[in-house]
């Protein structure tokens, strides 16, 4: 009996999370199998390729042509309709005689469709089916355009990502079919945040499904213990009042990530604190947006570019806080990672923020999506750093169990959900 993870990929973002959970499960002695379309070297993983590869290729070319002519937003409007997902027989052949304890789905449409999931439900009626919503795609059964419109609430009428009437109607009919299939599959939906669950409650596909909230595990117990031990060593050395505080920020050209708010906030802060450069050091990862913003005129700034996860975990240990200024975000996972590692987080009220960032305990919640509000939180950060040294996280009075933000803690919560829903149709 094995936990079956169904994921399009096992690298990059959500795919890496899937593989981390799989690896942690096996280390805990649980039988775990990943079904994916991406080649990988993970133990007990099965790569499944769609049978209709020629058809898939032709559909992909047709979709790209429509996008190049401006009729479709290629990233969104395809909506999984133009893909050829694996069939139930592909999955059954991959499993062989293996009887699933539960199926956990991290993606739909591009790899496995609602029709396939429904057929699997009939083939394995005793195994709980779990939808883990790592982003907004499940709200409409596979569309990543959900944050750009509210059509997932009313069965995707008049999709804004395509200019073609036949495509709009095709998407509408597909969504209506997914609403029917969702009821037949009757999955347990696992949301990573309260905000995501509220969106799911409005979704035509998911609004009547059973659901729970489990913040995503972000680090292993070993990584967490090491980070907390290192932090204690650093905190044992009293920080001089004039020593700089270091701030980590993700640089992104996407408007929804709010880098413009951060840059403007630094300019506002510079007017209030003329010697700001002596108090604050900024480290950025990501694209060149901050490098091109002239932020170096106000604070010392070091750009590290795009980094791998292992390097990122080391960077967390170099800084006093992470700042997130996103206007919209399903996560981000960096918040989970920093809270789990005992780092201070300054963030707008997006994604998981309100669930795991406790104001004035392990971070600050930025009250409004404005530069002034960001600047105010940065001023609080500087004042707190000077008063308390770099013991920014008040661990003595911390009210939440950060062990739940480990992969192992997430698995424990997930297994509780699976066990409580076994034999439930």
N, C-alpha and C positions, 0 to 999 in steps of 0.2 A: 504494500500500500504506500503510495507516494503522493506528495504534494506536487501538482502539475502547474508550472508557471507558463503562461502563454504570452510571449512578448515579441513584437516585431524585431527588436534589436536587443543586444546585450552590452552595447557601448553608448557613450554619449547621453548625458542627462538621465531620462527615465530608464533607458536600457541599462545603464550602469547601476541604477538603484535595484533593478530587478536581479541582476547578477550578484550584487552584494547580499541581497536577502537570500538568494539561493546558496551562495557560499557559506553564509553564516548558519543556515539551516543544517547543512551537511556537517559543519563543525560541531553543531549541537547534537549530532547523531540522528537527525531526521532524514528520511528518504525524500529527496527532492530532485525533480527533473525539469529542465527548461526546454520548451519547444519554441524555436525561433527560426527566422528566415536568414539570419546573419551568421556567417561562418565564425567560429570561435573555438577556443581551446579549453573552455570550462568543462570540468568533470561532470558527467551525467547530463549533458546537454545534447539535444537532437536538432539538427538543422533540417528544416523542411522547405522544399522548393515547390511552388505551385505547379500543378501538372500542365497548365495551359500557358507555357512561357511565351509562345509566339503571339497568342492573343494578348497577353499582358504587355508585350513589347509594342504591338500595334496600338493598343489603347493609350499607352504612355506617349507615343509619338503624336497621336491625335490630340491629346490633352496639351502637349507642349506647343503644338501648332496654334491651337485656339488661344493659348496664353500669349504667344508672340504677336498675334494679330489684335490683342487687346480685348478679346471677348471674355476671357476668364482670368481670374486671379489664380494662377496655377497652384499656389500653396494651399488654397482653401477650397475652391469650388469643385475640385475633383471629388472631394467628399467621400472618397473610398469607392465611388461608383465605377471609376475607370480602372480600378485595380482588379486583379484576379487572385483573391485570397485562397488559402488552402481549403480543401474540403474536409469533411468529417472522416472520410476514408484515409486521407493523408495522415491525420492525427492518430487514428486507430492503428494504422500500420506502424507508425513511429512508436506507439506505446506497447505494441505487441500484446503480451498477456498481463501487462501491468494494470492493476486495478487502482484507480485514483482515490486518494483520501479526500481530495478537493481539487477543483480547478480555480486558479487565480488568473484573471485576465488583466493585463496592463495596457493593452491596445485593442482597438477594434478597427474594422474596415480594411486598413491597409494590409493586414496579415490574416486576420480571422474575422469573418463577417457575423452579423447577428443571426443569419440563417444557419451558419455552421455551428454557432454556439447553441442554437435551439436544437439542432440535431444531436449534438453532444449531450445535451440535457436529457433527451429521450433515451440515448444509449447508456448513460450513467446516471440513473434517477436518484441514487442514494448519495452521490457526492455533492456537497455544497458548491455552488458557483458564486465566486466572489469577484466583483469588479473593483479594482483598486484605481481610484481616480487620481492619477499623478498630475494631471492638468485638466483643462476644460473640455477635452475632446469627448469624453463619455456623455456630456450633457445633451449632445445631439447625436450620439452614437458614432462619432468619428470625426466631426468637424472641429477644426481649430479656430474657426472664425467667431466662436461664441462670445468672446469679450468684445467683439466689434459690433455686435447687434444683439437683439433680444429675440431673434426668430426661433431659437431653440425652445422658447416658451410656447410658441403657437404653431409648432410643426413646420417650421422653416418655409413659410409662405414668402414668396418674392425674395429669394436669396440675393444679397447685395454683392456677392463675389462673382457673379456672371451676368453678362448682358444678353444671353441667349434665352428666349422664352421656353424652348424645348428643354433646356438644361434646368431652368427654374422649376418647371413642372416635374421633371425627373427627380430632382432633389426633394420636392414636396412629397411625391409619392413614396420615395425611399424612406423618408422620415416617418411617414404614416405607417409603413410596414414595420419599422423598428419599434414603434410604440406598441404594436400588437405583439411582436416577438418578445419584447422586454417583459410583458405580462406573463407570457408562457415560460420564459426562462426563469423568472422570479429570482433574480440574484440578490445577494447581500451586497450593498454598495458601501465601500470603505472610503470615506473622505478624509483628506489630510488636515482640513481646517473647518472651522465653523462657517466661515464665509462660503466655502465651496459647497457645504451642505445646504446652505440657504439657496444657492443657485440651483442645486440639484432638486430642491423642493419645488422649483418653478419649471423644471425641464419636462417637456411632454414625454420624454423617454423614461425618466427616472423618478418622477415626482411621487409615485405610489409604491416605490420599492423600499424594502427594509434597509436601514442605513445606520452606520456608526461613524464616529470620528476617532481616528488614530493618527496623531502627528507622526510624520515620517521619521523613521530611524535614519540617522545621518552619519554615524561613526560606529566603529566597533568598541566593545568594552575596553579592549587593550589600548586603543587610540585615546579613548576618553580618560582612562586612568593616567596615562603618560602626560597628557595635556594638563590635567588638574595638578599633578605632582610638579610639573615644570612651572606652572603658574604660582604655586605656593613658594617655590624657590625664589622666583622673581619678586614676589610680594614681600618676602622676608628681608629684602634689601630696600631700605627706605628710599623712596624717590625724592630727589631734591625738588624744591618748589619750582625752580626755574627750568627743570628738565622738561623737554617736549613730550607731549602726548602724541601717539601715533594713531592714525585713523585709516582704515581700509575702505575703499569704495570701488564698486564695479563700474568701469567706463563703458558706456554704450551709446550709440547714436540713435537708438530707438526712443521716441518721445515718451512712451509709456514707462521707460526706466528712470526718467526724471533727472538725468545728469545736469540739465540746465538749471534745475532748482538748487542743486548742490553748488554749482559754480556761482550763481547769483548770491547764495547764502554766504559763501566765503567772502565775496566782495562787500556784503553788508557787514559782516563780522570784522573785516579789516578796518572799516570806518569807526567801529566801536572800540577796537583793540589795535592801536597803531603798531604795536610790537607783536602782532599775531604770528609772524614768522618764527619768533623765539619761543612760542608756546605750542605750535601745532605742526605736525608733519603728516603729509598725506601720501599713502601708498595706493596705487591703482592697479587693477588687473582688467583685462579685456581689450577693447579696441582703442583707437587713437583720439577719441573724442575729447577726453580731458587734456591730453597733450596739446591739442589745438585750441584749447579754450583760454589760454594765457593765465591759467590758475597759478603758474609758477611765479607770477608777479606778486603774489600775496603770501604764499606758503611754500615751504620746501616740498617738492613733489617728486616721487619716484615712480616711474611707469614700469611694470613688470610684464606687460603684455598678456597674452593668453597663456594660462598655466594649467598643468595637469593636477589632478586631485591631490596626489601625494605632496606636491609642492605647495598647493593651497593650504593644506593642513599645517605645514611648517610656517606659512605666512601668518596664519591666525595667531601663532605663538609669538610673532614679532610685533603685533599691534595691541593697542589698548582697547580698541572698539571697531566694530563694523558699522557703517552707515548705509542704509537702504532708502532711497528716495523715489521708489517706483510709484507711479500713479495707478498702475494696474499690474497685478502679478498673481499667478496661481500659487506661488511659493513665497519667496524663492528658497531653495534648499540651503543656501548659505546661512539663513537665519537659524535653521535647525542645527546646522553644524556648529555655529558659534555658541549658541545656547548650550548645546551638549558638551562643548569643550570648556565651558565656563568663561567665555568671552562676553564682553559688554556689547549690546546691540542698540543702535539708534535707528528707528525705522518708522516709516509711514504705516498707517493702518491698512495693510494689504495682506492677503494670503493668511499665513499662519501667525502673523505678528501678534494679534490680540490674544491668541491661544497660549503662546509660550513666552512672550516678552512681558514681564511684569514691571510696570513703570516704577522707576526709582529703586528697583531691586536688582534686576539683571539687564536693565536697559531703559531707554526712554521711548515713548510713543509720540511721534510727531503728530500734532493735532490736526493740521490742515495741509493740503497739497499746495503750499505756497513757500516762496523763498524765505519770507519773514519767519514762518513757523520752523523751517529747517534751521535758520540762523539762531533762533531762540533755543532750540534743542542743542545745537553745537555750543552755545554759550553756557548752558547748564553742564554740558560735558566737561568743558574746560574748568569751570568752577569746582565741579566734583573731583576732577583729577587733582587739582591743587590741594583740596581739603583732605582727600583720603589716600593720596599716593595712587599707586596703580591697583589697589584693591577695589576696583570699580564694581565688581559683582559682590553683593553682600551675601556671602555663602551661609553665614550663621543664621540669617533670617530668611533664607530662600524657602519658598513655600511649595515648589514643585519638585517632583522626583525626576531629575534629568537622566537617570538610567533608562527611562522609557524612550529617550531619544536615541538610544543605540540600536543597531540592527537587531541585537539579541532581544532588547526590550520590545521592539516592534513585532518581532516574531511571536513573542509570548502573548501579546495582545491579539495578534492575528489568529493564533491557534485557538484562543478562547472563543473568538467569533466562529471559527470553523466548527469546533466541537459543539457549540450551542445551536448550530444550524444543521447538524447532520440528520439525515432522514426527514428534513423539512422540505416539502414540495411547494 
